[in-house]
């Protein structure tokens, strides 16, 4: 599969597949307005009036209270500053997540993904590569499907099967209230149970546990269920959307496809004749999986102007990377590394409602495009 953008410093579809280790935060590429409805979370993925996870962070005027070294001087510390930041505790500076932590953790996750597709498991037919400006044209330049072949034995693996069972649990139209049946709730639990058996998710939990973000695996699983499967209102109706639905199942709002960042759903819907692949802007890196594709398509008549998706990755791999970025870099560009290739992911938090002690739902996560 030919990459349509040269592998030069900091540019391949904005994925920054390059040798430069000191990545700049990518600027948004083209228009991703449908992905940005959840305002970037300027505060951390924790209660905005608490120092939990925030000790000695940089001053941010948008925070309700502060946890930096000078907040006692200005009298604007959070109430739990002394208990959490004044001595060894949950949020001591030793627990702070550095810029390099997500990168090193993502490399471990990458190496642990034994359920990913092998080169012979997927045959892609990427066909026409277009320029970014042509993505606005809504022209189908690819007469053949994107997927020529997928080894469906891959889809019968436990995490894949559990993931696929979740995809039809939603109404794609924003504004229609979601109501989970008992069976659908059980399917969520089955998915979480299956992914937590994998080395991928054990790597993620091990890192977050070491950083004192979670005390037990069950606490971690409970939080994943809330942040990904909790519902909120993206339209006029209450509880009409959720993070898993948006990112993996896809939604339609104002006649446009939003979310839908998953290759398994794409393959299954294309096989049923519901997805029509139009073109791609670029792909990379190399010929092994997982790789990332920036593409255009229509879904049952609704257009996706530009979207990113991993190809050939396991469900637990994507779930782990997006969760890693949301927990450690919410509302920000999260710099990762996969097989030595830098990668940037953007997440957004839903600011209009919370769960638990002020925690925020994930509203979207996707690979960042850049013109840098």
Rosetta blueprint (number, residue, H / E / L):
1 X L
2 X L
3 X L
4 X L
5 X L
6 X L
7 X L
8 X E
9 X L
10 X L
11 X E
12 X L
13 X L
14 X L
15 X L
16 X L
17 X L
18 X L
19 X L
20 X L
21 X L
22 X L
23 X L
24 X L
25 X L
26 X L
27 X L
28 X L
29 X L
30 X L
31 X L
32 X L
33 X H
34 X H
35 X H
36 X L
37 X L
38 X L
39 X L
40 X L
41 X L
42 X L
43 X L
44 X L
45 X L
46 X L
47 X L
48 X L
49 X L
50 X L
51 X L
52 X L
53 X L
54 X L
55 X L
56 X L
57 X L
58 X L
59 X L
60 X L
61 X L
62 X L
63 X L
64 X L
65 X L
66 X E
67 X L
68 X L
69 X L
70 X L
71 X H
72 X H
73 X H
74 X H
75 X L
76 X L
77 X E
78 X L
79 X L
80 X L
81 X H
82 X H
83 X H
84 X H
85 X H
86 X L
87 X L
88 X L
89 X L
90 X L
91 X L
92 X L
93 X H
94 X H
95 X H
96 X L
97 X L
98 X L
99 X H
100 X H
101 X H
102 X H
103 X H
104 X H
105 X H
106 X H
107 X H
108 X H
109 X H
110 X H
111 X H
112 X H
113 X L
114 X L
115 X L
116 X L
117 X L
118 X L
119 X H
120 X H
121 X H
122 X E
123 X E
124 X E
125 X L
126 X L
127 X L
128 X L
129 X E
130 X L
131 X L
132 X H
133 X H
134 X H
135 X H
136 X H
137 X H
138 X L
139 X L
140 X L
141 X L
142 X L
143 X L
144 X L
145 X L
146 X L
147 X E
148 X E
149 X E
150 X E
151 X L
152 X L
153 X L
154 X H
155 X H
156 X H
157 X L
158 X H
159 X H
160 X H
161 X H
162 X H
163 X H
164 X H
165 X H
166 X H
167 X L
168 X L
169 X L
170 X L
171 X L
172 X L
173 X E
174 X L
175 X L
176 X L
177 X L
178 X L
179 X L
180 X L
181 X L
182 X H
183 X H
184 X H
185 X H
186 X H
187 X H
188 X H
189 X H
190 X H
191 X H
192 X H
193 X H
194 X H
195 X H
196 X L
197 X L
198 X L
199 X H
200 X H
201 X H
202 X H
203 X H
204 X H
205 X H
206 X H
207 X H
208 X H
209 X H
210 X H
211 X L
212 X L
213 X L
214 X L
215 X L
216 X L
217 X H
218 X H
219 X H
220 X H
221 X H
222 X H
223 X H
224 X H
225 X H
226 X H
227 X H
228 X H
229 X H
230 X L
231 X E
232 X E
233 X L
234 X L
235 X L
236 X L
237 X L
238 X L
239 X L
240 X L
241 X E
242 X E
243 X H
244 X H
245 X H
246 X H
247 X H
248 X H
249 X H
250 X L
251 X E
252 X E
253 X E
254 X L
255 X L
256 X E
257 X E
258 X E
259 X L
260 X L
261 X L
262 X L
263 X H
264 X H
265 X H
266 X H
267 X H
268 X H
269 X H
270 X H
271 X H
272 X L
273 X L
274 X L
275 X E
276 X E
277 X E
278 X E
279 X E
280 X E
281 X E
282 X E
283 X E
284 X E
285 X L
286 X L
287 X L
288 X L
289 X L
290 X L
291 X E
292 X E
293 X E
294 X E
295 X E
296 X E
297 X E
298 X E
299 X E
300 X L
301 X L
302 X E
303 X E
304 X E
305 X E
306 X E
307 X E
308 X E
309 X E
310 X E
311 X E
312 X L
313 X L
314 X L
315 X H
316 X H
317 X H
318 X H
319 X H
320 X H
321 X H
322 X H
323 X H
324 X H
325 X H
326 X H
327 X H
328 X H
329 X L
330 X L
331 X L
332 X L
333 X E
334 X E
335 X E
336 X E
337 X E
338 X E
339 X L
340 X L
341 X E
342 X E
343 X E
344 X E
345 X E
346 X E
347 X E
348 X E
349 X E
350 X E
351 X E
352 X E
353 X E
354 X E
355 X E
356 X L
357 X L
358 X L
359 X E
360 X E
361 X E
362 X E
363 X E
364 X E
365 X E
366 X E
367 X E
368 X L
369 X L
370 X L
371 X L
372 X L
